[in-house]
């Protein structure tokens, strides 16, 4: 199965928080999108790996993605090495995405920056002919594949985006997908320990940061991305 956009997240909820609106918009435009979580988020202060798996499944249904998978890497200890790269390469070669979305280039959580570089490096290596991989139990060697574009979404740190996507028509559905992670975010009745992302201020910030990017770019709500190479346009009139 070929997928147009493959969205990677170090943890379940990374994708929803940072590029959920963009995913909803692209699916509405007829593109196929899938999510790959690198870890189960098992080190999270609130909830368990099991509850987060259920929440991730519910969020995926809300977004309408083609599928969601989890590589089961160790939460808090993601490493950008050969063994981890090969697992990511297998997925890139199998699903042949045109576009890959992945974690912020620099962020508060140590997994985010490492995951960002891991996925980026794997996209490059996936195009090398002499790296041999096989998917699952297949006896057939995979063909090289390199995505056309890699875009890094923005997370905790307010990085300056290289471009934004107008998600004005999809902000409510995005917030619904985020709210599927009820164990992680604000709940006035919760007895779980407080965390930086469990405050009302944080969950409110998801919407108002999108509103601020929208304000800066002439839309109601937007999501920002960083690029690895300078994007090209056909004419000046392509820019909004």
C-alpha positions as CSV (number, residue, x, y, z in Angstrom):
1,X,0.0,0.0,0.0
2,X,1.4,3.3,-1.1
3,X,0.8,6.3,1.3
4,X,1.0,9.9,0.2
5,X,2.0,11.3,3.6
6,X,3.7,9.3,6.4
7,X,3.6,11.2,9.8
8,X,6.1,10.1,12.5
9,X,5.8,11.0,16.1
10,X,8.2,10.1,19.0
11,X,5.1,9.6,21.2
12,X,1.4,9.0,20.7
13,X,-0.2,12.5,20.6
14,X,2.8,14.3,19.1
15,X,1.2,14.2,15.6
16,X,-2.2,15.3,16.8
17,X,-0.9,18.3,18.8
18,X,1.4,19.5,16.0
19,X,0.0,18.7,12.6
20,X,-3.4,17.2,13.2
21,X,-5.1,20.0,11.2
22,X,-2.7,19.6,8.3
23,X,-3.5,15.8,8.2
24,X,-7.2,16.5,8.3
25,X,-6.9,19.0,5.4
26,X,-4.8,16.7,3.2
27,X,-7.2,13.7,3.8
28,X,-10.0,16.0,2.9
29,X,-8.1,16.9,-0.3
30,X,-8.0,13.2,-1.2
31,X,-4.5,12.3,0.1
32,X,-3.7,9.1,2.0
33,X,-2.0,9.6,5.4
34,X,-0.7,7.2,8.0
35,X,0.9,7.7,11.4
36,X,3.9,5.9,12.8
37,X,4.5,6.3,16.6
38,X,8.1,5.5,17.5
39,X,7.4,4.7,21.2
40,X,4.3,3.8,23.3
41,X,4.9,6.7,25.6
42,X,5.4,4.3,28.5
43,X,7.4,6.8,30.6
44,X,4.6,9.4,30.6
45,X,3.7,10.5,34.2
46,X,0.0,10.1,33.5
47,X,-1.7,7.0,32.1
48,X,-0.1,3.8,30.9
49,X,1.1,2.4,27.6
50,X,-2.2,0.5,27.3
51,X,-4.4,3.6,27.9
52,X,-2.3,5.6,25.4
53,X,-2.6,2.9,22.8
54,X,-6.4,3.0,23.1
55,X,-6.3,6.8,23.0
56,X,-4.1,6.8,19.9
57,X,-6.4,4.4,18.1
58,X,-9.4,6.7,18.9
59,X,-7.5,9.8,17.8
60,X,-6.5,8.0,14.5
61,X,-10.2,7.3,13.9
62,X,-11.1,10.9,14.4
63,X,-8.4,12.0,12.0
64,X,-9.4,9.4,9.4
65,X,-5.9,8.2,8.7
66,X,-5.4,5.0,6.6
67,X,-3.7,3.3,9.5
68,X,-1.5,3.8,12.6
69,X,1.4,1.7,13.7
70,X,3.9,1.7,16.6
71,X,7.6,0.7,16.3
72,X,7.9,0.1,20.1
73,X,11.2,2.0,20.5
74,X,12.1,2.8,24.1
75,X,10.4,5.9,25.4
76,X,13.0,8.5,26.7
77,X,15.9,6.5,25.1
78,X,15.4,6.8,21.3
79,X,18.7,6.5,19.6
80,X,19.7,7.6,16.1
81,X,21.7,4.5,15.2
82,X,21.8,1.9,12.5
83,X,19.3,-0.5,14.1
84,X,16.7,2.2,14.7
85,X,17.3,3.7,11.2
86,X,16.8,0.3,9.5
87,X,13.4,-0.1,11.2
88,X,12.3,3.3,9.9
89,X,13.8,2.6,6.5
90,X,11.8,-0.5,6.1
91,X,8.6,1.5,6.6
92,X,9.6,4.2,4.2
93,X,10.4,1.7,1.5
94,X,7.2,-0.3,2.1
95,X,4.8,2.6,2.1
96,X,6.7,4.9,-0.4
97,X,5.5,8.3,1.0
98,X,5.9,11.4,-1.1
99,X,6.0,13.5,2.0
100,X,7.2,12.7,5.5
101,X,6.2,14.7,8.6
102,X,8.3,14.3,11.8
103,X,9.2,15.9,15.1
104,X,10.5,19.3,15.8
105,X,14.1,19.9,15.0
106,X,14.7,21.3,18.5
107,X,12.4,20.9,21.5
108,X,12.0,20.5,25.2
109,X,11.6,16.7,25.3
110,X,14.9,14.9,24.5
111,X,13.1,12.3,22.3
112,X,11.7,14.9,19.9
113,X,15.0,16.2,18.6
114,X,16.5,12.7,18.3
115,X,13.4,11.4,16.6
116,X,13.5,14.3,14.2
117,X,17.1,13.5,13.1
118,X,16.4,9.8,13.1
119,X,13.6,10.0,10.7
120,X,15.4,12.6,8.5
121,X,18.5,10.5,8.3
122,X,16.4,7.4,7.6
123,X,14.7,9.1,4.7
124,X,18.1,9.9,3.1
125,X,19.5,6.4,3.7
126,X,16.3,4.8,2.4
127,X,17.3,6.0,-1.1
128,X,20.7,4.2,-1.1
129,X,20.8,1.2,-3.3
130,X,23.4,-0.7,-1.3
131,X,21.4,-0.7,2.0
132,X,19.4,-4.0,1.9
133,X,16.2,-4.4,3.8
134,X,13.2,-6.8,3.9
135,X,9.8,-5.9,5.3
136,X,8.6,-8.2,8.1
137,X,9.0,-11.8,7.0
138,X,9.2,-11.2,3.3
139,X,11.9,-12.9,1.4
140,X,11.9,-10.2,-1.2
141,X,14.5,-7.4,-0.9
142,X,13.0,-3.9,-0.8
143,X,13.6,-1.3,-3.5
144,X,15.2,2.0,-2.5
145,X,12.8,4.9,-1.9
146,X,13.4,8.5,-0.8
147,X,10.5,10.9,0.0
148,X,10.4,14.1,-2.0
149,X,9.9,16.3,1.1
150,X,10.5,16.1,4.8
151,X,8.7,18.7,7.0
152,X,9.3,19.1,10.7
153,X,6.3,20.2,12.7
154,X,6.6,22.6,15.7
155,X,6.0,21.4,19.2
156,X,6.7,22.9,22.7
157,X,9.3,25.5,21.7
158,X,7.9,28.4,19.6
159,X,10.2,27.9,16.6
160,X,9.8,30.3,13.7
161,X,8.1,28.3,10.9
162,X,9.4,28.3,7.3
163,X,5.8,28.0,6.1
164,X,2.4,27.5,7.5
165,X,-0.7,25.5,6.5
166,X,-4.1,27.1,6.8
167,X,-6.2,24.8,9.0
168,X,-9.1,27.1,9.7
169,X,-11.7,24.6,8.5
170,X,-10.2,21.8,10.6
171,X,-9.3,23.3,14.0
172,X,-12.3,21.9,15.9
173,X,-11.6,18.3,14.5
174,X,-7.9,18.7,15.4
175,X,-8.9,19.6,19.0
176,X,-11.2,16.6,19.1
177,X,-8.3,14.3,18.1
178,X,-6.1,15.9,20.8
179,X,-8.9,15.5,23.4
180,X,-8.9,11.8,22.7
181,X,-5.8,11.6,24.9
182,X,-7.9,12.2,28.0
183,X,-5.2,10.7,30.3
184,X,-2.6,13.3,29.2
185,X,-4.4,16.6,29.2
186,X,-6.4,18.9,31.4
187,X,-9.1,17.3,33.5
188,X,-10.3,19.3,36.5
189,X,-11.4,16.0,38.1
190,X,-8.2,14.0,37.5
191,X,-6.3,12.7,40.5
192,X,-3.2,12.1,38.4
193,X,0.0,14.2,39.1
194,X,0.3,17.5,37.4
195,X,2.6,17.7,34.4
196,X,3.6,20.5,32.0
197,X,1.0,19.3,29.5
198,X,-1.8,18.6,31.9
199,X,-2.6,22.3,32.7
200,X,-5.5,24.1,31.2
201,X,-3.0,26.7,29.9
202,X,-1.3,24.1,27.8
203,X,-4.4,22.7,26.2
204,X,-5.7,26.2,25.6
205,X,-2.3,27.1,24.0
206,X,-2.8,24.5,21.3
207,X,-5.6,26.5,19.9
208,X,-4.3,30.0,20.6
209,X,-0.9,29.2,19.1
210,X,-2.6,28.1,15.9
211,X,-4.7,31.3,16.1
212,X,-1.5,33.3,16.4
213,X,0.1,31.7,13.4
214,X,-3.2,32.4,11.6
215,X,-3.0,36.0,12.7
216,X,0.5,36.4,11.3
217,X,-0.4,34.9,8.0
218,X,-3.9,36.2,7.3
219,X,-5.9,33.1,8.2
220,X,-7.9,32.1,11.3
221,X,-5.8,29.1,12.3
222,X,-2.5,27.6,11.0
223,X,0.2,25.0,11.7
224,X,3.8,25.7,11.2
225,X,6.6,23.6,9.7
226,X,10.4,23.8,9.3
227,X,12.1,22.6,6.1
228,X,15.4,21.0,5.3
229,X,15.9,22.6,1.9
230,X,14.6,25.8,0.4
231,X,11.2,25.2,-1.1
232,X,10.6,26.3,-4.7
233,X,7.4,27.8,-6.2
234,X,6.4,28.2,-9.9
235,X,5.4,31.8,-9.7
236,X,5.2,34.6,-7.1
237,X,1.4,34.3,-7.3
238,X,1.6,30.8,-5.6
239,X,2.2,32.5,-2.3
240,X,-0.7,33.7,-0.2
